[in-house]
Amino acid sequence: MTATLSRREALVAGFGGVLLPATLSAQPAQKPAELKIGVTTFLSGPASVFGVPSRKACEMLVDQINAAGGIAGVPVRATFVDEAPGTDHLVGEMRRLVQSEGVNVLLQSISSGSCLACTPLSRELNKVMLLWDCGTQRIFEENRYEYAFRTQGYGTPEVLAPLLYLLKHKPDFRTVAVINQDYAWGRDSWELWKAGMDALKPGVRVVAEMFPRFGSTDFSTEITRLLALRPDVILSTSWGGELVTLIRQATERRLFERSTFVLPVAEASLPTLGRTMPEGHIIGTRGDHWNNHPAPANPELFRSFVNAYRQRNNEYPIYPCHHMAQAMWALKAGVEKAVAAKNGGWPSDAELAHAFRGLTFPTPTSTITLREDGQGLEDQIVGLSTFNADFGFSVPKDMMLYKGETVSAPVGQKSTDWLKTLKPDFVASAGRSI
């Protein structure tokens, strides 16, 4: 970053649209009247079953933070942008938020495609960007960003943990099929699974690779093929309304009785499915935040978050709500760290970004540390689906926890390369029952 502000940077730093002379670029940052955050999430379409709860969580957390005095004494104001219209729209909206609305920090996105398109904007805009939910491993493995950080785990631990669970609890499978959404996450997550499976259990035969278009509502063709092939295991990292539809249609045709399903993203769909979710299948939550978590690090913090969300919205928080909490609590911790480093002065954008490198912050269930490459290390819990009358939907039993640092590729290594180095004895040592 140069010492002289570009015209765009000057407009943002001025907060009132007044172009600042280049000679003022070294002046101390001024404490803003409010901390403006721009939040991208799905507010319409099938993926809104993730996006709307995450917005509700963000609004609740903003209210809580402001009621407690804001962040470093500054109230927070959130502006939301819908991901559903597509990446071109989203990129334009994010530029507008910074250049026209004076947004200080960006929180994006649910879709891996959105994150791949938008994360480079952190360089262009020189604004801290927190990736709060997307999973593709490519973000920090293919590029280095000074202003971008992911405040949760990512595809590698989220896929590897369910694979390890399968290999420990149902190791005798010989055939596998995949049915994933046809976009970045669906393709990337299958690549991760295949690399890990080939290393940890060589010789498994892949009988079908199916990638229905993103947004599909009818899976009858794929289900018919799977019924004929009878694979021992069916992997699907699909999510949102599509996963709900797939599970309902597959259940009606008794596919769950013939194959073991591994559903790494299923937790968010369980309340919607209710009793429809068959029992005994492997489910994950892209983290460690089950509503029936048996051993959160801070039980009171966990209960207060879950209960506050339930009382406000009359529903349980799903994992996108927890991911939003992680991003908001990381934002609070990062700003406070940067302010403390300046002895109470307000940080510049570069100083704020520096504060996030190596940051450790609390979550409702544990803590997360942001590595030097910007990637968060998040623990993973995996279990078997079982209906629970107290909740009114399926929750996991026989849970295992996998530490984030154990199931994440080391800094500087590509996940597919690292997964290929794993040995079968890794299965026994990687996780622990909780």
Backbone torsions as a table, in degrees:
resi	resn	phi	psi	omega
1	MET	NA	129.3	-178.4
2	THR	-82.1	164.1	-178.6
3	ALA	-76.0	-19.5	-177.7
4	THR	-96.6	131.4	180.0
5	LEU	-74.8	139.4	168.0
6	SER	-72.2	168.8	179.8
7	ARG	-60.7	-41.1	-179.8
8	ARG	-63.8	-44.0	-179.3
9	GLU	-63.2	-38.0	-179.5
10	ALA	-65.8	-39.5	178.1
11	LEU	-61.5	-42.2	179.6
12	VAL	-66.5	-45.7	-176.5
13	ALA	-65.5	-26.8	-177.6
14	GLY	-74.8	-17.2	178.1
15	PHE	61.6	-10.1	179.2
16	GLY	-127.2	10.2	179.2
17	GLY	80.5	9.3	179.8
18	VAL	-88.4	127.7	-180.0
19	LEU	-70.6	123.2	-179.6
20	LEU	-89.4	139.6	175.1
21	PRO	-64.6	151.0	-178.0
22	ALA	-60.2	-27.0	-177.9
23	THR	-67.8	-16.1	179.5
24	LEU	-92.2	2.4	-173.7
25	SER	-63.4	-23.9	-178.7
26	ALA	-92.8	2.0	179.8
27	GLN	-67.5	149.5	179.0
28	PRO	-59.9	144.2	176.0
29	ALA	-64.6	141.3	179.8
30	GLN	-91.8	138.3	177.7
31	LYS	-62.9	123.4	-176.7
32	PRO	-77.0	158.3	176.1
33	ALA	-68.9	-28.6	175.4
34	GLU	-152.1	152.3	178.2
35	LEU	-94.4	107.3	-176.7
36	LYS	-91.0	127.3	177.5
37	ILE	-120.4	138.1	173.9
38	GLY	-104.0	127.8	-172.9
39	VAL	-121.5	122.9	176.5
40	THR	-104.7	134.9	-179.6
41	THR	-163.6	165.9	178.3
42	PHE	-80.8	117.2	178.5
43	LEU	-109.2	-3.2	177.1
44	SER	-147.9	165.8	-179.9
45	GLY	80.9	178.5	-176.5
46	PRO	-57.6	-33.4	-177.8
47	ALA	-75.9	-4.6	178.2
48	SER	-67.0	-14.8	174.7
49	VAL	-65.0	-20.7	169.7
50	PHE	-91.6	-45.5	-169.3
51	GLY	-69.9	-41.0	-178.2
52	VAL	-65.9	-45.9	175.1
53	PRO	-59.2	-36.7	179.4
54	SER	-66.8	-36.8	175.8
55	ARG	-64.4	-42.5	178.2
56	LYS	-59.1	-41.7	179.5
57	ALA	-64.5	-41.8	-179.6
58	CYS	-63.5	-44.8	-179.8
59	GLU	-62.5	-40.0	177.7
60	MET	-63.6	-44.5	-177.4
61	LEU	-68.3	-38.1	175.8
62	VAL	-60.9	-44.1	178.2
63	ASP	-61.2	-43.0	179.9
64	GLN	-64.6	-44.7	-179.5
65	ILE	-62.9	-44.7	-178.6
66	ASN	-67.5	-36.1	177.7
67	ALA	-64.8	-25.8	179.5
68	ALA	-93.6	8.7	176.6
69	GLY	106.9	6.9	178.6
70	GLY	82.5	-165.1	177.3
71	ILE	-105.8	117.3	-175.7
72	ALA	52.9	36.8	177.1
73	GLY	83.2	5.2	-177.6
74	VAL	-113.0	125.6	177.9
75	PRO	-67.6	151.3	-177.1
76	VAL	-104.4	138.1	173.5
77	ARG	-130.1	126.4	-177.3
78	ALA	-105.0	137.6	171.5
79	THR	-118.3	132.9	-173.6
80	PHE	-108.4	143.3	178.0
81	VAL	-127.8	135.3	-179.2
82	ASP	-80.6	127.9	176.3
83	GLU	-76.1	-21.1	-167.7
84	ALA	-57.9	-35.0	-178.4
85	PRO	-65.7	-11.7	176.1
86	GLY	115.1	170.5	-171.1
87	THR	-69.9	-36.4	179.1
88	ASP	-60.4	-44.4	177.3
89	HIS	-62.9	-42.5	-175.5
90	LEU	-66.1	-44.2	178.3
91	VAL	-59.0	-44.7	178.9
92	GLY	-63.2	-39.7	-179.6
93	GLU	-67.7	-37.6	179.7
94	MET	-67.9	-39.5	174.4
95	ARG	-61.1	-42.6	-178.7
96	ARG	-63.0	-41.0	-179.3
97	LEU	-58.0	-41.8	-178.5
98	VAL	-78.5	-49.1	-171.3
99	GLN	-76.6	-32.5	-176.6
100	SER	-107.1	-33.4	-175.6
101	GLU	-98.6	-8.6	178.6
102	GLY	69.3	31.2	179.5
103	VAL	-65.0	137.4	-176.9
104	ASN	-88.6	-37.2	-175.8
105	VAL	-140.0	142.4	179.0
106	LEU	-110.5	134.4	173.5
107	LEU	-115.1	114.9	179.7
108	GLN	-145.8	154.8	-8.8
109	SER	-147.1	179.1	174.4
110	ILE	-85.3	-48.8	-174.6
111	SER	-75.7	137.2	174.0
112	SER	-62.7	-35.8	176.1
113	GLY	-62.1	-39.3	176.9
114	SER	-62.2	-45.3	-177.7
115	CYS	-65.8	-39.4	178.7
116	LEU	-63.5	-36.3	-179.3
117	ALA	-77.1	-34.6	-168.5
118	CYS	-98.6	-25.8	-176.3
119	THR	-59.5	-37.0	175.6
120	PRO	-57.9	-20.1	177.2
121	LEU	-64.0	-23.2	178.9
122	SER	-60.9	-32.0	176.0
123	ARG	-72.4	-46.8	-176.8
124	GLU	-63.0	-41.8	-173.9
125	LEU	-93.0	-13.5	-176.7
126	ASN	53.2	47.4	178.9
127	LYS	-125.4	141.4	175.3
128	VAL	-60.3	131.5	-179.4
129	MET	-127.6	120.9	178.1
130	LEU	-103.8	116.8	176.5
131	LEU	-83.0	108.4	-166.4
132	TRP	-97.5	-13.0	-176.8
133	ASP	-148.8	-27.5	-172.9
134	CYS	-65.7	153.8	-169.5
135	GLY	-113.3	-12.7	-172.2
136	THR	-57.5	134.0	-179.7
137	GLN	-73.4	-12.6	-171.6
138	ARG	-71.3	-22.3	-173.2
139	ILE	-53.7	-57.4	-174.6
140	PHE	-99.2	-5.7	176.7
141	GLU	-89.3	-23.2	-178.5
142	GLU	-105.4	-12.3	-177.8
143	ASN	-146.6	162.3	171.7
144	ARG	-119.1	132.5	-178.0
145	TYR	-124.9	135.3	179.0
146	GLU	-83.8	-25.9	-173.2
147	TYR	-113.0	-0.6	-175.5
148	ALA	-110.0	138.1	-178.1
149	PHE	-144.4	141.7	176.9
150	ARG	-106.2	118.7	-172.0
151	THR	-90.8	26.8	179.3
152	GLN	-153.7	-175.9	174.8
153	GLY	-74.6	-166.1	-178.4
154	TYR	-151.2	-173.0	-168.9
155	GLY	-57.0	-38.5	-174.6
156	THR	-60.5	-57.1	177.0
157	PRO	-66.5	-30.5	-177.2
158	GLU	-71.2	-23.8	176.3
159	VAL	-97.0	-39.4	-177.0
160	LEU	-66.4	-40.5	-178.1
161	ALA	-59.9	-48.3	175.7
162	PRO	-62.3	-34.3	176.6
163	LEU	-63.8	-45.0	177.7
164	LEU	-61.7	-39.2	179.0
165	TYR	-63.1	-45.8	178.0
166	LEU	-58.3	-45.9	-177.5
167	LEU	-67.0	-25.6	178.7
168	LYS	-84.6	-41.0	-172.1
169	HIS	-96.4	-27.8	-179.4
170	LYS	-140.5	67.1	-168.9
171	PRO	-79.5	-8.0	-169.6
172	ASP	-90.8	16.6	-179.4
173	PHE	-73.7	148.6	-178.2
174	ARG	-120.8	-22.0	-177.7
175	THR	-131.9	150.4	-178.5
176	VAL	-144.0	147.7	172.8
177	ALA	-130.5	156.2	178.1
178	VAL	-127.6	139.3	171.9
179	ILE	-133.7	101.4	-174.3
180	ASN	-126.2	155.4	175.5
181	GLN	-64.5	143.0	-174.2
182	ASP	-88.8	76.5	172.1
183	TYR	-160.6	-170.9	-168.7
184	ALA	-52.0	-50.4	-176.1
185	TRP	-64.9	-44.4	-178.8
186	GLY	-61.4	-43.3	-179.9
187	ARG	-72.2	-45.6	-178.0
188	ASP	-63.9	-42.8	-176.9
189	SER	-67.1	-34.5	175.9
190	TRP	-67.9	-39.4	176.7
191	GLU	-59.7	-41.9	178.3
192	LEU	-64.5	-47.9	-179.8
193	TRP	-58.6	-47.0	-176.7
194	LYS	-62.8	-42.2	179.2
195	ALA	-63.5	-44.3	179.4
196	GLY	-67.5	-43.5	-178.8
197	MET	-63.8	-42.3	-179.2
198	ASP	-64.2	-31.8	179.1
199	ALA	-79.3	-40.2	-172.9
200	LEU	-88.5	-26.6	178.1
201	LYS	-144.8	77.1	-179.1
202	PRO	-61.1	146.0	174.3
203	GLY	99.1	-5.7	176.6
204	VAL	-66.4	134.4	-177.3
205	ARG	-95.0	126.8	176.0
206	VAL	-87.3	115.3	-174.8
207	VAL	-96.9	-15.7	179.0
208	ALA	-162.1	136.4	172.3
209	GLU	-123.5	107.8	-174.4
210	MET	-121.2	130.3	-178.8
211	PHE	-131.7	77.4	176.6
212	PRO	-61.2	152.7	-175.5
213	ARG	-59.9	148.2	177.4
214	PHE	-61.8	129.5	-178.2
215	GLY	95.9	8.1	-179.1
216	SER	-64.2	148.8	179.0
217	THR	-123.1	-5.0	-178.3
218	ASP	-133.4	117.3	-178.8
219	PHE	-113.9	23.1	-175.2
220	SER	-63.2	-38.2	179.6
221	THR	-64.5	-46.3	-179.8
222	GLU	-64.9	-40.7	-179.3
223	ILE	-66.2	-40.3	177.2
224	THR	-59.4	-43.3	179.3
225	ARG	-65.5	-41.4	179.8
226	LEU	-66.9	-37.1	176.7
227	LEU	-62.0	-36.1	180.0
228	ALA	-74.8	-37.3	-176.8
229	LEU	-78.5	-29.3	179.4
230	ARG	51.3	54.5	177.0
231	PRO	-66.3	149.0	176.7
232	ASP	-64.1	-38.7	-176.4
233	VAL	-130.4	138.3	172.6
234	ILE	-120.7	119.8	176.2
235	LEU	-96.6	135.5	169.2
236	SER	-144.6	117.5	173.4
237	THR	-96.3	16.2	176.1
238	SER	-63.3	161.7	-173.1
239	TRP	-150.1	172.4	174.9
240	GLY	69.2	-152.0	-177.6
241	GLY	-60.2	-31.7	179.5
242	GLU	-65.5	-41.2	178.6
243	LEU	-65.1	-42.3	177.8
244	VAL	-58.1	-45.5	179.8
245	THR	-64.3	-43.8	179.1
246	LEU	-60.2	-46.0	-178.7
247	ILE	-64.1	-43.4	-179.9
248	ARG	-63.6	-45.0	-178.0
249	GLN	-69.1	-38.3	179.0
250	ALA	-69.0	-35.0	178.2
251	THR	-67.0	-42.4	179.3
252	GLU	-58.5	-33.2	-178.1
253	ARG	-100.5	12.6	170.0
254	ARG	64.1	26.7	177.4
255	LEU	-66.8	-32.8	179.6
256	PHE	-66.1	-17.7	178.5
257	GLU	-82.6	-13.2	-174.6
258	ARG	-108.2	-21.3	-177.2
259	SER	-137.2	153.4	171.6
260	THR	-87.5	124.0	177.6
261	PHE	-91.0	140.5	170.0
262	VAL	-117.0	116.5	-172.3
263	LEU	-125.5	85.1	-174.6
264	PRO	-64.1	-17.0	-175.5
265	VAL	-115.6	18.8	-168.6
266	ALA	-74.7	-24.0	-170.4
267	GLU	-53.2	-41.4	-176.3
268	ALA	-67.9	-19.2	-178.6
269	SER	-94.6	-10.0	-174.2
270	LEU	-64.0	-42.4	177.8
271	PRO	-60.8	-37.4	178.9
272	THR	-67.6	-38.3	-177.3
273	LEU	-73.9	-28.1	-179.5
274	GLY	57.4	-126.1	180.0
275	ARG	-76.7	-8.3	-175.5
276	THR	-69.0	-28.4	-177.7
277	MET	-67.3	118.3	178.9
278	PRO	-64.5	155.5	-177.3
279	GLU	-89.3	154.3	171.6
280	GLY	85.5	16.1	179.4
281	HIS	-109.3	156.0	-170.8
282	ILE	-85.1	124.5	-176.9
283	ILE	-128.8	144.7	177.6
284	GLY	-126.0	174.3	-176.3
285	THR	-134.1	12.4	-178.0
286	ARG	55.4	42.5	179.8
287	GLY	156.7	-156.1	-176.9
288	ASP	-121.4	26.8	-168.7
289	HIS	-110.8	63.0	171.7
290	TRP	-76.7	146.0	174.1
291	ASN	-66.1	-20.6	175.6
292	ASN	-108.4	32.7	176.8
293	HIS	-54.0	123.2	-175.1
294	PRO	-80.2	-16.4	-173.6
295	ALA	-151.3	61.9	176.2
296	PRO	-65.1	152.0	-177.3
297	ALA	-61.3	-38.7	178.7
298	ASN	-127.9	90.2	-175.1
299	PRO	-55.4	-37.5	-178.9
300	GLU	-67.9	-41.4	177.6
301	LEU	-63.1	-42.5	178.4
302	PHE	-61.6	-50.0	-178.7
303	ARG	-63.9	-38.7	-177.8
304	SER	-65.6	-38.5	177.7
305	PHE	-66.7	-49.9	-178.4
306	VAL	-61.9	-45.8	-177.0
307	ASN	-68.0	-38.7	178.9
308	ALA	-64.1	-41.2	178.6
309	TYR	-66.4	-43.3	179.9
310	ARG	-63.0	-44.2	-178.6
311	GLN	-65.0	-34.7	-177.1
312	ARG	-79.1	-34.0	-170.4
313	ASN	-121.3	-3.0	178.4
314	ASN	58.4	38.5	176.7
315	GLU	-159.7	159.6	176.9
316	TYR	-77.7	145.2	173.3
317	PRO	-70.4	135.7	174.9
318	ILE	-99.8	176.2	-169.2
319	TYR	-60.5	-31.7	175.0
320	PRO	-60.6	-28.8	176.0
321	CYS	-66.9	-42.7	177.2
322	HIS	-64.9	-41.0	178.3
323	HIS	-62.4	-37.6	176.9
324	MET	-65.8	-40.0	177.1
325	ALA	-61.3	-40.9	178.7
326	GLN	-60.6	-43.1	-179.8
327	ALA	-65.9	-42.4	-178.2
328	MET	-69.0	-39.7	179.6
329	TRP	-72.9	-30.7	172.7
330	ALA	-66.1	-41.8	177.3
331	LEU	-57.7	-47.1	-180.0
332	LYS	-61.5	-47.2	-178.3
333	ALA	-65.3	-39.8	-178.6
334	GLY	-67.5	-45.0	178.9
335	VAL	-64.0	-45.1	-178.9
336	GLU	-63.6	-37.0	176.8
337	LYS	-64.5	-43.0	-178.9
338	ALA	-67.5	-39.3	178.1
339	VAL	-65.5	-42.6	178.9
340	ALA	-62.3	-37.1	-179.9
341	ALA	-65.6	-22.2	178.5
342	LYS	-103.3	17.2	179.0
343	ASN	55.6	41.8	177.2
344	GLY	97.0	-9.9	177.1
345	GLY	-75.4	158.7	-178.8
346	TRP	-84.1	134.9	-176.4
347	PRO	-78.4	151.6	168.0
348	SER	-72.9	171.3	177.7
349	ASP	-60.6	-40.5	179.1
350	ALA	-66.4	-39.5	178.9
351	GLU	-67.9	-36.6	177.1
352	LEU	-65.7	-43.8	178.5
353	ALA	-60.6	-40.5	179.5
354	HIS	-60.7	-34.4	-178.3
355	ALA	-66.6	-26.0	-178.3
356	PHE	-79.0	-23.1	-178.5
357	ARG	-67.4	116.6	-178.4
358	GLY	82.1	6.8	-177.1
359	LEU	-66.6	137.3	169.6
360	THR	-113.6	132.9	-176.3
361	PHE	-142.1	156.6	-178.6
362	PRO	-77.4	155.2	169.8
363	THR	-125.9	171.8	176.6
364	PRO	-59.7	-21.7	-175.4
365	THR	-116.8	-24.7	-174.9
366	SER	-160.1	-137.0	172.8
367	THR	-138.1	159.5	176.6
368	ILE	-130.6	140.1	174.6
369	THR	-115.4	133.2	176.0
370	LEU	-87.6	122.4	-178.2
371	ARG	-72.8	176.3	-179.6
372	GLU	-64.6	-22.5	178.1
373	ASP	-89.5	1.8	179.0
374	GLY	95.0	-6.6	-177.1
375	GLN	-86.0	132.2	176.0
376	GLY	-80.1	144.6	176.3
377	LEU	-102.6	111.6	-175.5
378	GLU	-121.8	131.0	176.9
379	ASP	-64.6	156.5	-179.3
380	GLN	-124.8	133.8	172.5
381	ILE	-114.2	135.4	178.2
382	VAL	-130.9	145.4	178.5
383	GLY	-155.7	-177.3	178.4
384	LEU	-100.1	134.9	-178.4
385	SER	-64.7	134.4	176.1
386	THR	-152.2	133.3	-177.8
387	PHE	-69.3	137.3	179.9
388	ASN	-125.6	115.9	-176.2
389	ALA	-64.5	-29.3	179.3
390	ASP	-64.9	-35.2	178.4
391	PHE	-89.1	-32.4	-175.1
392	GLY	87.2	10.7	177.8
393	PHE	-157.5	175.3	-177.5
394	SER	-73.5	144.0	172.6
395	VAL	-134.4	165.8	-178.4
396	PRO	-81.8	146.1	167.7
397	LYS	-121.6	171.7	-178.7
398	ASP	51.0	48.9	-174.1
399	MET	-75.0	146.6	171.6
400	MET	-127.3	144.7	178.4
401	LEU	-112.3	133.5	177.9
402	TYR	-117.2	122.6	-177.8
403	LYS	-66.9	140.0	-175.8
404	GLY	-56.2	-42.7	-177.7
405	GLU	-69.8	-21.8	-179.8
406	THR	-78.0	-35.3	-173.2
407	VAL	-108.0	15.7	176.8
408	SER	-111.6	143.1	176.8
409	ALA	-65.4	139.9	179.2
410	PRO	-61.5	155.9	177.0
411	VAL	-55.7	134.0	177.1
412	GLY	89.9	-7.1	178.3
413	GLN	-110.2	141.7	173.6
414	LYS	-77.9	139.7	-173.9
415	SER	-58.0	-43.4	-177.4
416	THR	-64.2	-35.8	177.3
417	ASP	-68.1	-43.4	-179.3
418	TRP	-65.1	-43.1	-178.9
419	LEU	-60.1	-34.0	-179.4
420	LYS	-67.7	-16.9	-179.6
421	THR	-88.6	-9.2	-176.9
422	LEU	-69.1	147.8	179.9
423	LYS	-111.9	154.6	-178.1
424	PRO	-54.1	-30.6	-179.2
425	ASP	-70.2	-9.4	175.9
426	PHE	-63.2	-29.0	-176.7
427	VAL	-59.9	-44.6	-175.9
428	ALA	-72.1	-28.5	-173.0
429	SER	-96.5	-12.1	-166.7
430	ALA	-77.9	-33.7	-172.6
431	GLY	-129.6	175.8	176.7
432	ARG	-141.8	148.6	177.9
433	SER	-72.4	145.2	176.4
434	ILE	-131.2	NA	NA
